[in-house]
Amino acid sequence: MFQTLVNAFKNKDVRRKLLITLALMFVYRLGCWLPIPGINGATYEGSSGNSGNILDLLSMITGGALQNGAFLAIGISPYINASIIIQLLTVAIPKLEALSRQGDEGRKKLNKITRVFTLILAVAQATGIVINFSRSGAIQTGIFGVALPAWLVCTFVGVILVAGSMFTMWLGERITEIGVGNGISLLIFVGILSTAGISIVSVFTAWFDGNEMAPWSLLVFALFVLVIFAFIVFIDLAERKIPVHYAKQIKGRKQYGGQTSYIPIKVNASGVLPIIFSTAILSFPQLIMSMFNMDPASGFYAWWTKWLGVGQPIYSVLVGLLILFFSFFYAQIQFNAEEVARNIQQYGGNITGLRPGKMTSDYLKKINKRLTLFGAIFLAFIAIVPSIIFSLVFTGISASLVNAFSATGMLIVVSVALEFQKQLESQLMMKQYRGFLK
């Protein structure tokens, strides 16, 4: 990884793209600290981030921008949710499925639809956050020393939050277009790393002041995080290579085929999406109840927290089952065994010992289901077991540090870092081929 970065900075064109990417990410991080007029960040600080719900995940992705009441407090989450919704609707709605098969033109139309959904979700999310801010007393009665009605201040804050979300989407698209890597993923990557860095600094500051855990406890925690990190990297890189042999074909004076290739099927092809889906579904009712300032000690809120709250046994079981469901559902969207078998047959290929057509399709489906099951068990283990160990063993560690090094965050960081390395290596390889042709 480090050698790839060194080689990238030696190449003029790749270095320019890297510098543009870093500059745009710096603008994003600046927006995550720029406060919105009308919000008292000190009042809202600490009201989220310790409950383990979807607000914690949102705050972690944005690098603490939500707790700061910053311009980019919503961040890229509406765009992510809109993209996921469009992907799911593509399977259910034939018109959208037809657009996805129309190449660049169809992709442009789907991107426009995704942007519209992003705006709708950003408005809904900004409304909920403004209600949450207002209930916690973070909304001020005036802006720049001018007394204004509360509804006007709330409207102003909501508009700024929506504008910040759309600006974040624009930054991500610009990074993808003129920078290196997937811009949306890199913005999430930077937000999670920022959250981890802030938590580490705060822990060491408290440790030197004598108000934090013992040194050995911090060392064991760091070793445990490294083990989880290595395990995630190992599974994320794991794949099953199915060999495909192509028969020799003579067309005119040229000979085609006669070589062996392979079909790579990743163990964890769905990435972190099943975990995000599962936690979002189970945390959504609690998020709605907290937004409308319901009493946590009575009624349905108390029942939900007791039986389905984060860390409860039933919650862990439901999260595991939902991860299994979404893993298989997303695997069916990503890998079409029948289409792959059809393409192999059209190009004169076959898997050793299998007839082209239905037998090859059934074999690919069986392999994909087995790998998906293993990947789903891995995701369920990562989502549930480390948090239980943290709560039972590392009781003296602050909640902010545990949230910063959550398994979900580490899984996102690993996936984005590996993908960024692949993009960088492909950019360098393209430059080498161009120099060779010249």
Rosetta blueprint (number, residue, H / E / L):
1 M L
2 F H
3 Q H
4 T H
5 L H
6 V H
7 N H
8 A H
9 F H
10 K H
11 N L
12 K H
13 D H
14 V H
15 R H
16 R H
17 K H
18 L H
19 L H
20 I H
21 T H
22 L H
23 A H
24 L H
25 M H
26 F H
27 V H
28 Y H
29 R H
30 L H
31 G H
32 C L
33 W L
34 L L
35 P E
36 I L
37 P L
38 G L
39 I E
40 N L
41 G H
42 A H
43 T H
44 Y H
45 E L
46 G L
47 S L
48 S L
49 G L
50 N L
51 S L
52 G L
53 N L
54 I H
55 L H
56 D H
57 L H
58 L H
59 S H
60 M H
61 I H
62 T L
63 G L
64 G L
65 A H
66 L H
67 Q H
68 N H
69 G L
70 A E
71 F L
72 L L
73 A L
74 I L
75 G L
76 I L
77 S H
78 P H
79 Y H
80 I H
81 N H
82 A H
83 S H
84 I H
85 I H
86 I H
87 Q H
88 L H
89 L H
90 T H
91 V H
92 A H
93 I L
94 P H
95 K H
96 L H
97 E H
98 A H
99 L H
100 S H
101 R L
102 Q L
103 G H
104 D H
105 E H
106 G H
107 R H
108 K H
109 K H
110 L H
111 N H
112 K H
113 I H
114 T H
115 R H
116 V H
117 F H
118 T H
119 L H
120 I H
121 L H
122 A H
123 V H
124 A H
125 Q H
126 A H
127 T H
128 G H
129 I H
130 V H
131 I H
132 N H
133 F H
134 S H
135 R H
136 S L
137 G L
138 A L
139 I E
140 Q L
141 T L
142 G E
143 I E
144 F L
145 G L
146 V E
147 A E
148 L L
149 P L
150 A H
151 W H
152 L H
153 V H
154 C H
155 T H
156 F H
157 V H
158 G H
159 V H
160 I H
161 L H
162 V H
163 A H
164 G H
165 S H
166 M H
167 F H
168 T H
169 M H
170 W H
171 L H
172 G H
173 E H
174 R H
175 I H
176 T H
177 E H
178 I H
179 G L
180 V L
181 G L
182 N L
183 G H
184 I H
185 S H
186 L H
187 L H
188 I H
189 F H
190 V H
191 G H
192 I H
193 L H
194 S H
195 T H
196 A H
197 G H
198 I H
199 S H
200 I H
201 V H
202 S H
203 V H
204 F H
205 T H
206 A H
207 W H
208 F H
209 D L
210 G L
211 N L
212 E L
213 M L
214 A L
215 P H
216 W H
217 S H
218 L H
219 L H
220 V H
221 F H
222 A H
223 L H
224 F H
225 V H
226 L H
227 V H
228 I H
229 F H
230 A H
231 F H
232 I H
233 V H
234 F H
235 I H
236 D H
237 L H
238 A L
239 E E
240 R E
241 K E
242 I E
243 P E
244 V E
245 H E
246 Y E
247 A L
248 K L
249 Q E
250 I E
251 K E
252 G L
253 R L
254 K E
255 Q E
256 Y E
257 G L
258 G L
259 Q L
260 T E
261 S E
262 Y E
263 I E
264 P E
265 I E
266 K E
267 V L
268 N L
269 A L
270 S L
271 G L
272 V L
273 L H
274 P H
275 I H
276 I H
277 F H
278 S H
279 T H
280 A H
281 I H
282 L H
283 S H
284 F H
285 P H
286 Q H
287 L H
288 I H
289 M H
290 S H
291 M H
292 F L
293 N L
294 M L
295 D L
296 P L
297 A L
298 S L
299 G H
300 F H
301 Y H
302 A H
303 W H
304 W H
305 T H
306 K H
307 W H
308 L H
309 G L
310 V L
311 G L
312 Q L
313 P H
314 I H
315 Y H
316 S H
317 V H
318 L H
319 V H
320 G H
321 L H
322 L H
323 I H
324 L H
325 F H
326 F H
327 S H
328 F H
329 F H
330 Y H
331 A H
332 Q H
333 I H
334 Q H
335 F L
336 N L
337 A H
338 E H
339 E H
340 V H
341 A H
342 R H
343 N H
344 I H
345 Q H
346 Q H
347 Y L
348 G L
349 G E
350 N E
351 I L
352 T L
353 G L
354 L L
355 R L
356 P L
357 G L
358 K H
359 M H
360 T H
361 S H
362 D H
363 Y H
364 L H
365 K H
366 K H
367 I H
368 N H
369 K H
370 R H
371 L H
372 T H
373 L H
374 F H
375 G H
376 A H
377 I H
378 F H
379 L H
380 A H
381 F H
382 I H
383 A H
384 I H
385 V H
386 P H
387 S H
388 I H
389 I H
390 F H
391 S H
392 L H
393 V H
394 F L
395 T L
396 G L
397 I L
398 S L
399 A H
400 S H
401 L H
402 V H
403 N H
404 A H
405 F L
406 S L
407 A H
408 T H
409 G H
410 M H
411 L H
412 I H
413 V H
414 V H
415 S H
416 V H
417 A H
418 L H
419 E H
420 F H
421 Q H
422 K H
423 Q H
424 L H
425 E H
426 S H
427 Q H
428 L H
429 M H
430 M H
431 K H
432 Q H
433 Y H
434 R H
435 G H
436 F H
437 L H
438 K L
